[in-house]
């Protein structure tokens, strides 16, 4: 392949870590002479970075691949990501797919498609993810252009073994980006972006595998001390990794967004036990009490799953009551999906799909009510925010979308005087001076 003339279109499905992986793939291909384009119809190389956390994610990936081959039959197609790691042969059978590259070999994609990997002669490139000691990380140069809130992935994999989760099998054990590498990348991003989001598969475990007895809070302090990042947003951190020390830092540091996301999964202790989660509702509620006491205006979010095998009406009712009693401002609600190879998929006692979806609807409506109450509570307040690439929109430190009174330059830290609630967001009354 004459890489100097190739155009590439990359689509990433799934979580923030997957989006960061896609940006890193783009940067690695750019170093080989590829030019990223925003339309699949303009590209000679199409890359799909997949998710496999649910059956629906697998269906989406197959649909996209078949559509690509149908609409762009001359383009070469490469599939990578979690689905590629889990079921490479399944993807390789889809017409038009030239390469299937697992997470185990994501770092070699640019070398592979440019024809410089001399030992590769097949279609599938996947190996044991548990043996990986490193992971794909975004270079500073040309990462995520056109976005105002880039994700910087600093941790990969997970060493937990929750019974419903396929992620450890497709991303491997927990491993951390070295501190100096993170700081180097953050310095580059801080010069170009007002807000940077730290992401990982199990972010709170950062540093546990590095020398020097490092912890996630050490990473945050080093970033604040040694870079000029205007605002740092922390993505999902497991409940038991939210220490009192971490809460104190987030609450007291103006450069960290007032946004706390703790995966819950269920509000029933019996279900949490069957999920092999490492906490119970009393532990979780204690973390939320600290968060709300220290940060009365913070966004507090959670992931919640409905229809886990054996979930009874009474257990679901426990979850509803628990969520109603907690100071959540939003929920990410997921319907349980059987994943081959997980303990939960072998347990039997499956909940009917229709009932799972009905429970999902109930929790999403509850989330909407809680979010509306939260938004009503900030009307008349002045909130710090970052202006987005979406014209006329901003995102507050506490994770609320605001329609500004006039279009402003994107990627700026501002303060917004909130006038009223609209649709799923807020409206600004006036714009105060830039921070």
N, C-alpha and C positions, 0 to 999 in steps of 0.2 A: 504493500500500500504506500502510496506517495503521501505521507502524512502532511507535508507542507501545504497541500492543496485541499485537505479534507475539512468538511464542516460536520459538526457533531451536535446532536440534540439529546439532552439528558433529562429524564423524568425520574424523580425520586418519590416513592410512596412511603407513607407511614410516619414515624416519629421524628423528633428534632435531630436525633443522632443520624437517622437516614438522610435527612436533608443536608446535614453537615458532610456526610459521606459523599453525596452527590456533588457538592461544591468542591470537595477535594479531588474527586475524579475529573471534574472539569478542569481544575488547575493543572493536574498531572498531564492531561491530554494537551492542554495549551502549551506546556513546556515541550511537547513533541511536534508542535506546529499546527495542531487542530484549532479551528475557530468555532466557538460555541454560537449557535443560532437559536432563536426563540420559536421556530416553526419546524416541525418534523418534516414537512414537505421540502424544506430547503437543505436537508442534511443527507450526506452520504453514509454516515454512521449514526445509528440510533441506539441509545443506552437506556435500559430500564433497570433502575435500582429498586428492588422489590422489598415488600414487607410480607410476613407470613403469620402475623400474630392472630389472625382470624381466617376462617374459610372465605369470608367476603374479600379479604385482601388478596388471597390467591386467585379468586374469580376475576377481580379487577385486573390483576397482572396478565392473566391469559387473554382477557378481552382486549387489552391495550396491544399486546403482541400480535394478535391476529389482525387487529385493525391496522397496525403499522404495515404488516406484510401485504395486506389487501390494498391499502392506499398508496404505499411506497415500495413496490416490489423490487426496485433496483437497489434500495438501501440495505446495508449490512446491519444486522441486529445483534446486540450483545445484551445478555441478561445477567444481572448480578444481585447481590443483596441476600436477605434472609431466606426467601423462597428458593433462590438458587442454591444456597447451602443445604437446605432441608431436602429438596427433591429435584436435583439437577437433571436426572434422566427424563423426568416428566416434562420439564421445560424444553429439553433438547429435542423432544419429539414434535414440538410445535413448528409448523411449516414456516420457514423464513429465518429461524433463529440460527445464527452461525456460531456464536460462542455462549457458553454458560460458565460463569466465573463465580465461585462461592466467596463468602466473606473471607475465607482462608487465604484467598489470592487477590483480593481487591487492589492491593498495592501494586500489582503487576499488570493491571489492565492496559495502561498506556504502552508498556513494553510489548504486550501481547498483540494489540491491534495494529501497532506500527511495524510488526513483523520482525522485531529484534530479539524476541525470546526464541532462541534457536532450539531449545529442547522440547518445544511444545508442538505436537502434531495431531491433536485431537480436537473435539468439540467442547468437552467438559473439563474444567479445571477446578477441582474441589479436593480438599484434604481435611484431615482431622482438625477442627477448629480449636480443640482443647490444647493443642500443641503450640498455638500462637502466643508469642510474647509481645508482639507489637500490634499496632492497628493503624488504619488509614487516618491521617490527620491533615487538615487543610493548610497548605502553605500560605504565607501572608499575601503573596502577589496575586492579584486578580481574583480574589475569592469573593463570590456572591455579589458581583457588581449589580447595581440597580436596587439593592435591598437596603433598608435602613436599620434593620435589627439582625445582624448576622449571628448565626449559631457557631460557637466554638466548642467542638467536642473535645473534652479533656479526659474522658474515661470511657472504657469499652468493656462489654461483657458483664456477666453477673455470676457470682458464686452461690447465690441462693438457689433453692430448688423448690419454688412454689409449685404446687401440684398441677396447676392449670397452664403453666407457662412454657413455651417452646424456646424462648429467647436464649437461655444458657446453651442449648444444643446447637444454635445457629450463629451465636456470637462469641461463645467461649467463656472462659472464666474472667473474673474482674481483673482489669489491668489499667494502669494509669499512664497518662502522658507525663514525661519528666517535667519537673517544675520550670526549668530554664526554657524548655521548648514552649510551654504555655505562655510564659512571660514574653518571649520573643514574638510569638504570634499576636498576643494581646497588644503589645506596643504598636505593631503594625496596624491592627484594627482600630485602636484608640485614636490614631491619627486621622482616621477617615469616617468613623461612625460614632454617633452620640451615645448609642446603647448597644451593648453586646450581651448575648444570652449564653451563659455557660450550660452545656448540655452533656449528657452521658446516659448510659443504659442504667447504671446504678451510681449516680453522681456522688452521693454521700460517702461512697467507699473510696473516693480518690485518695491516693497516697498510701493506702494500706500495704501495697506491694512494692513500694519504693523504699530505698534505704533512708535512714534518718528519722524513723518513727513519725512520718508526716501524716497529717489529717486534712480533711477538706477545708477546715477553717484556716489552716496555715496557707493554703492556696489563695483563699480570698484575701487574707491580710497581705500576702506578697503582691497580688495584683493591685490592690489599693495603694500600697506603698511604692511600688516600682513602675507603675504605668499611669497614664493620664486619662484612662477611660472615664467618660462622663457619667455613665450609668451602667451598672452591672446587674443583670437579671439572672436569678438562679432558677433553673427549671426543676423538674420533679426530684425530690429527695425523700427517701424512705423515712417513715415516722420515727423510728428509733435512732436515726442518724441526726435528727434535729435535737441537738443538745441545748442546754440552757445557754452555754457559751455562744453557740451559733445564733440562737434567737437574739441574744444581747447585741451581737455584732450587726445583724440585719436591721434591728430596730434602731440602733444608735448611729449607723453610718448613712449619711444622706446620699452617697453615691451608689448604694444598693437599693434596687426597687423594692418597695414594700409589697411583696408578693410571695406567699408561702403555699407551696403545693406538696401535699402529702398523700400518696396513694392510700386509699382506704380498702377498697375491694368489697368489703361487706361490713355491715353494722351488727352482725350476729357472731358471737364468740364461737358458736358451734361450727359455723361455716368457715370462719377464719382458721380454726383448728384443722378442718379438712383440707383447706388450701395450703397448709404448712406455712402460714404467715407467722412472723416472729413477735407478734404483739397481740393484745386483746383490746377491746373497746375502751376499757378504763385507761390504758396507756395512751391510746390515741387521743381520747378526750382531754387528757392532761396536757398533751402537746398543744392542742388547740387553745386551751385556757391560757397558756403562757403566751401564745402568739397574739391572741386578742387583747390580753392585758397590756402587753408591751407595745402593740401596734393597733390601736382601735380602728384605724381606717385601712388596714391592709387587706389585699385580696387573699382569700383563703380558699384553695381549691383541692379537689380530690378526684381520683379515678375510682369508679364504683362498677362492679360487675353484677349483672343479674342472671339468674338461671343456672348458677353453678350446680353440678350434679348433686341431687338430693336436697336442694334448697326447698324447704317447705313453705307453705303460706305463713306459718307462724314466724319462721326465720326471716322471711322477706319483710314481714310486719316489723320485726325488730330493727331491721335496717332502716326502714322508713322512719320509725320513731327516733332512732339514733341521729339520723341526718337532720330531721326537723329540730332536734335539740341543740345542734352544733352551729357555730357561726360561719357556715360556709357562704361564700359569695358566688360560687359556681361549681358545677360538677361536670366531669367527663364520664358519661355513662356508656358502658359497653355491654352488649349481649354476649353471654358465654358462647364460645365456639370450640367444639372438640378439636384438639390438636393431636394427631397421631404421635405416639412416643411420650406423651405426658401421663403422669399418674392419674390425673382426673379423668382422662379419656377411657381408662380401664376400670373406673369405679362403678360404672353402670348407674342406675337410678337417675337417668337423664330427665330433665324437666322438659315438657313439650315446648317446641319452638314458639308456638303462638303465645304461650304463657310467659316465656322469657321476654318476648317483644312487648307484651302488655306491661310487664314489670319495668322494662326500660322506659316505656312511655310515662309511667307514673313518676319515676325518678327524674326524668327530664323536665316534666312539668313542675315538680318540686324545685328543681334547680332554677328554672325560670322565675318562679315566685321569689326565691331567695335573692337572685340577682337583681330583680326589680326593686325589692326592698333596699338592697345595698345602694343601688343607683339613686333612689329617692333620698337616701340619707346623706349624699354628698352634694345635693343641689344647694347652691349658694356658697359653696366652698371654692377655694383656689387650690388647684391640683397641679403638681408637676407632671409634665408629659413630654413625649418625643413625637415630633411631626413625622408622618409616614409617607411612603412613596405614593400611597393612595391619595389622590388630590383632595385637599381640604380636610383630612382626617389626622387624628393624633391618638396616641395610646398613653394613658396615664401610668404613673408609677404603680398604682394599684390595679392595673390590668383592666381598664375601662376604655372603650372606644369613644372618642369625642368628635363630633362634627364641628369644625372651627367656623368662625363667622366669615372668614375669607381665606382663600388659598394662601398658604405660606410655603416657604422653601422647606423641602423635606430634610430629615436628618438633623434636626435642631432640638435642643432642650429648651422648653418654654414653660410658662405657667399659665393655666387656663382658669378663667372665672366661669364656673358652671352655672348655666341659666336654668336648664330644665332637662327632664328625661324625654328621650325620643326613641321609638322603636326598640332596638336592642342596645342602645347606647345613650349618649348624653349630647347636649348642645352647649357650645361656648357662648358666653355673653361678650367678653372682650379679651384681648390678648395683652398680658402684662409683659414687661421687658424680658428679653432672652436671659437665661441664667448665665 
